[in-house]
Amino acid sequence: MTPAEAAVRALLRPTHDSAAWEAGVRALDRDPALVVLIAILFGAGETQHDRAMAATILGTLGDARALPVLVQALRVANDPVVRARAGLALGQLGTAAPGAEGALVDALADPDEFVRESAARVLGSQGASGESAALARAAQTDPAPASRQAAARALAQIRGEG
């Protein structure tokens, strides 16, 4: 196991010390850590927890090189928890990557309600004013109450009402 993989794998373990975890993320050597995190995120033999945590760490790292990787995970990951975490990580990085905002809008129609809710939250926090129609539609028609509420809150944020 490489030092980068050991450092990343240590961050995948559950902890209640968020300050120490964030310090561990900040201490990662970014270039090799990105390679390891991407391998975990898309690794067929990885657990759901590890894949979801890889997405979270990619967002927390704050490295713009992770944007297209997270867009891809949001679009194609088989696991809804991984898709939701990829969407939330995009929110940490911003939606400047080509396709990021579009992937989040597409996620408003995801089969999983938590993915839809996460996408709405990120679109609202990013002030995605060009996506008001999609959020308004989700706020009116989403079958899950939490997703409808998240879309309505996002729309209010964009309009400066919340």
VMD Tcl script that draws the C-alpha trace (Angstrom):
set ca {
  {0.00 0.00 0.00}
  {1.38 3.40 -0.95}
  {1.61 6.19 1.63}
  {-1.14 8.09 -0.21}
  {-3.44 5.08 -0.16}
  {-2.75 4.49 3.54}
  {-3.53 8.13 4.33}
  {-6.76 8.07 2.31}
  {-7.88 4.72 3.73}
  {-7.34 6.07 7.25}
  {-9.79 8.88 6.45}
  {-12.42 6.38 5.28}
  {-12.80 4.97 8.79}
  {-15.73 6.34 10.80}
  {-14.81 9.04 13.30}
  {-16.61 11.44 15.59}
  {-13.75 13.94 15.53}
  {-14.61 16.10 12.53}
  {-11.80 18.59 13.21}
  {-9.18 15.83 13.14}
  {-10.78 14.35 10.02}
  {-10.71 17.70 8.20}
  {-7.10 18.23 9.28}
  {-6.30 14.80 7.85}
  {-7.92 15.73 4.55}
  {-5.98 19.00 4.40}
  {-2.73 17.11 5.12}
  {-3.14 14.78 2.13}
  {-0.60 15.01 -0.67}
  {-3.15 16.08 -3.30}
  {-1.83 14.57 -6.52}
  {-1.46 10.98 -5.31}
  {-4.54 11.33 -3.09}
  {-6.70 12.32 -6.09}
  {-5.61 9.19 -7.95}
  {-6.42 6.99 -4.95}
  {-9.77 8.70 -4.29}
  {-10.88 8.37 -7.91}
  {-9.94 4.70 -7.90}
  {-12.00 4.16 -4.75}
  {-14.94 6.20 -6.04}
  {-15.26 4.04 -9.15}
  {-13.83 0.81 -7.74}
  {-16.13 -2.18 -8.17}
  {-14.65 -3.93 -5.14}
  {-15.08 -0.96 -2.80}
  {-17.83 -0.72 -0.20}
  {-20.67 1.77 -0.48}
  {-19.28 3.57 2.56}
  {-15.79 3.91 1.08}
  {-17.08 5.09 -2.30}
  {-19.36 7.67 -0.65}
  {-16.55 8.84 1.63}
  {-14.24 9.17 -1.39}
  {-16.75 11.59 -2.93}
  {-16.96 13.51 0.34}
  {-13.18 13.75 0.63}
  {-12.91 14.93 -2.98}
  {-15.31 17.78 -2.14}
  {-13.52 18.62 1.08}
  {-10.12 18.69 -0.64}
  {-11.34 21.62 -2.67}
  {-9.35 20.69 -5.76}
  {-11.08 21.76 -8.98}
  {-9.58 18.75 -10.78}
  {-12.18 16.65 -8.95}
  {-15.13 18.47 -10.58}
  {-15.42 16.33 -13.74}
  {-14.93 13.16 -11.69}
  {-17.76 14.13 -9.35}
  {-20.00 15.05 -12.29}
  {-19.38 11.60 -13.73}
  {-20.11 9.92 -10.38}
  {-23.35 11.90 -10.03}
  {-24.40 10.78 -13.49}
  {-23.33 7.11 -13.53}
  {-22.72 5.68 -10.06}
  {-24.97 2.69 -9.44}
  {-25.40 3.51 -5.78}
  {-27.74 6.38 -4.82}
  {-25.70 7.16 -1.68}
  {-22.62 7.66 -3.86}
  {-24.61 9.79 -6.32}
  {-25.97 11.95 -3.48}
  {-22.52 12.40 -1.94}
  {-21.05 13.28 -5.35}
  {-23.72 15.95 -5.75}
  {-23.02 17.37 -2.31}
  {-19.29 17.36 -3.03}
  {-19.97 19.36 -6.19}
  {-21.64 21.90 -3.94}
  {-18.45 22.19 -1.90}
  {-16.38 22.80 -5.03}
  {-18.81 24.95 -6.99}
  {-20.52 24.08 -10.22}
  {-18.04 25.67 -12.62}
  {-17.04 22.42 -14.33}
  {-18.60 21.80 -17.72}
  {-21.72 19.76 -17.16}
  {-21.86 20.22 -13.38}
  {-25.02 22.32 -13.26}
  {-26.63 20.16 -15.94}
  {-25.80 17.00 -13.99}
  {-27.39 18.51 -10.88}
  {-30.52 19.48 -12.83}
  {-30.69 15.95 -14.26}
  {-30.33 14.63 -10.70}
  {-33.59 16.40 -9.81}
  {-35.22 13.53 -11.75}
  {-33.12 10.77 -10.17}
  {-35.08 7.70 -9.03}
  {-33.74 8.18 -5.49}
  {-35.29 10.92 -3.38}
  {-32.08 11.65 -1.45}
  {-30.19 12.28 -4.69}
  {-32.96 14.66 -5.78}
  {-32.94 16.43 -2.42}
  {-29.13 16.79 -2.48}
  {-29.20 18.17 -6.02}
  {-31.82 20.75 -5.07}
  {-29.84 21.84 -2.01}
  {-26.68 22.30 -4.06}
  {-28.43 24.22 -6.83}
  {-29.89 26.56 -4.22}
  {-26.60 27.06 -2.40}
  {-24.84 27.80 -5.70}
  {-27.47 30.36 -6.71}
  {-28.18 28.54 -9.98}
  {-30.69 31.11 -11.21}
  {-30.75 29.59 -14.68}
  {-32.25 26.47 -13.15}
  {-35.26 28.13 -11.51}
  {-37.74 26.42 -13.85}
  {-36.36 22.96 -13.05}
  {-36.45 23.68 -9.33}
  {-39.99 25.09 -9.53}
  {-41.10 21.94 -11.35}
  {-39.44 19.76 -8.68}
  {-41.01 21.84 -5.89}
  {-44.44 21.18 -7.40}
  {-44.21 17.62 -8.69}
  {-41.56 15.63 -6.82}
  {-43.25 12.62 -5.20}
  {-41.13 12.88 -2.02}
  {-42.05 15.64 0.44}
  {-38.42 16.21 1.52}
  {-37.31 16.62 -2.09}
  {-40.20 19.02 -2.82}
  {-39.28 21.07 0.25}
  {-35.58 21.12 -0.69}
  {-36.46 22.35 -4.19}
  {-38.76 25.04 -2.76}
  {-36.04 26.19 -0.32}
  {-33.49 26.25 -3.17}
  {-35.82 28.34 -5.27}
  {-36.31 30.76 -2.36}
  {-32.52 31.00 -1.90}
  {-32.03 31.82 -5.56}
  {-34.74 34.48 -5.41}
  {-33.13 35.94 -2.28}
  {-36.06 34.99 -0.08}
  {-34.26 32.59 2.20}
}
mol new
graphics top color blue
foreach p $ca { graphics top sphere $p radius 0.5 }
foreach p [lrange $ca 0 end-1] q [lrange $ca 1 end] { graphics top cylinder $p $q radius 0.2 }
display resetview
